[in-house]
Amino acid sequence: MTRPSPENVKRVASLGGGPIGAGWAAHFLARGYDVTAYIHSLDEEAKYRQVLDTAWISLEALGLAPGASRDRLSFTDDLATAVKNADFVQECAPERLDLKQALYKKLGELVPDGVLIASSTSGLMMTDIQAMCPSPERTVVGHPFNPPYLLPLVEIIGGKRTTPDAVQWAHDFYALAGKAPLVMKKEIPGFVATRLQEALWREALHMVANGEATPQDIDIALMNGPAPRLAIQGQCMAFHVACGAGGMATNLDQFGPALKLPWTRLEAPELTQELRDRMVDGCNEAAAGRHFEDMAAERDRAIVGVLKAVKAARAGS
Ligand SMILES: NC(=O)c1ccc[n+]([C@@H]2O[C@H](COP(=O)([O-])OP(=O)(O)OC[C@H]3O[C@@H](n4cnc5c(N)ncnc54)[C@H](O)[C@@H]3O)[C@@H](O)[C@H]2O)c1
């Protein structure tokens, strides 16, 4: 078996030329790895390089690893060439089960024996993705948050035929490569972070549908209320600390009954034309004519600032 130890990984293959494939490539280049990019058509290279140029501004601001360079990237549209010398494979192909299953059937033979293959899938089960793979024991989900070159979280889970050592290896490698890996306890649709995000999203849609808040109101409330605190304390610790010396016990004993109040609607609202229009109009109004690329660049600059502030706050605590 040719699986290197996580600290000996030199070359990563990032498969797919969309925002996630290019975003992962930017991250790994910035951490000092050689990267081979598999793109389905060589026409995708120009767009890929645009993502890299945008990402590099933030990555330089965060600090590059010694020797990191965009020159250490090569492109190919041949899958076998892409993975031939890879020490780790990050798959970022379109989110279609049939397509990923066919791809893993090929990757299972092409990727050097034992080398990890991680899927960026946003919610497909690895048990399903690996169904036709001839070497499923080294396949895992490694789900990033977008953009992968900025947000640290990677959710990891194996499928039924993945071995535990592969999951552990993925955890150790992502940690070394500067990510915040979370090994999930069970294979569940939507994983952990997306499910939490969706719960928030459902409540927001209910409030807009009922005329209780506009999209702008929702974002003002989030950005000035929970969001700054959530960057430093998750929901559980925020409630624990907020309840004084009694902590979470006080929270649950005192406020537990309130969980039964009909505040949380949980079921998604009907996505009527009216709700759709309210959401679209509200967001367009808030965007005030700004181009999405400018807003994405502004977002990236601000996230760099948040990440630096969080790091400094944690170092000081
Ligand atoms: N976009 C997001 O916000 C986001 C966030 C986290 C995870 N993901 C997941 O990451 C993966 C990639 O997402 P994306 O938005 O970059 O995808 P995308 O659909 O934009 O791009 C996929 C790329 O895959 C390649 N491709 C096309 N057909 C292929 C085939 N038949 N075989 C192999 N490769 C092929 C192409 O290079 C294409 O650019 C998906 O699984 C997605 O669910 C997406």
The ligand as a Gaussian input file, in Angstrom:
#p B3LYP/6-31G(d) Opt

LIG

0 1
 N      -21.013000      25.059000      -4.526000
 C      -21.071000      24.948000      -3.179000
 O      -21.436000      25.893000      -2.463000
 C      -20.600000      23.676000      -2.514000
 C      -20.221000      23.705000      -1.156000
 C      -19.714000      22.524000      -0.569000
 C      -19.633000      21.354000      -1.337000
 N      -20.036000      21.358000      -2.653000
 C      -19.919000      20.110000      -3.415000
 O      -18.692000      20.133000      -4.141000
 C      -18.856000      19.430000      -5.378000
 C      -18.482000      20.332000      -6.527000
 O      -19.291000      21.486000      -6.482000
 P      -19.162000      22.674000      -7.568000
 O      -20.213000      23.680000      -7.198000
 O      -17.739000      23.117000      -7.690000
 O      -19.607000      21.834000      -8.882000
 P      -19.815000      22.252000     -10.395000
 O      -20.973000      21.465000     -10.840000
 O      -19.819000      23.726000     -10.574000
 O      -18.462000      21.789000     -11.094000
 C      -18.065000      20.487000     -11.175000
 C      -16.860000      20.296000     -12.088000
 O      -16.747000      18.877000     -12.273000
 C      -16.185000      18.613000     -13.527000
 N      -17.045000      17.629000     -14.222000
 C      -18.119000      17.847000     -15.014000
 N      -18.611000      16.671000     -15.445000
 C      -17.833000      15.699000     -14.915000
 C      -17.820000      14.294000     -15.000000
 N      -18.723000      13.637000     -15.751000
 N      -16.877000      13.612000     -14.331000
 C      -15.970000      14.263000     -13.584000
 N      -15.934000      15.592000     -13.459000
 C      -16.846000      16.299000     -14.114000
 C      -16.065000      19.919000     -14.271000
 O      -14.704000      20.294000     -14.241000
 C      -16.939000      20.880000     -13.500000
 O      -16.442000      22.184000     -13.526000
 C      -20.299000      18.934000      -5.408000
 O      -20.352000      17.621000      -4.915000
 C      -20.997000      19.893000      -4.457000
 O      -22.157000      19.346000      -3.873000
 C      -20.504000      22.498000      -3.257000

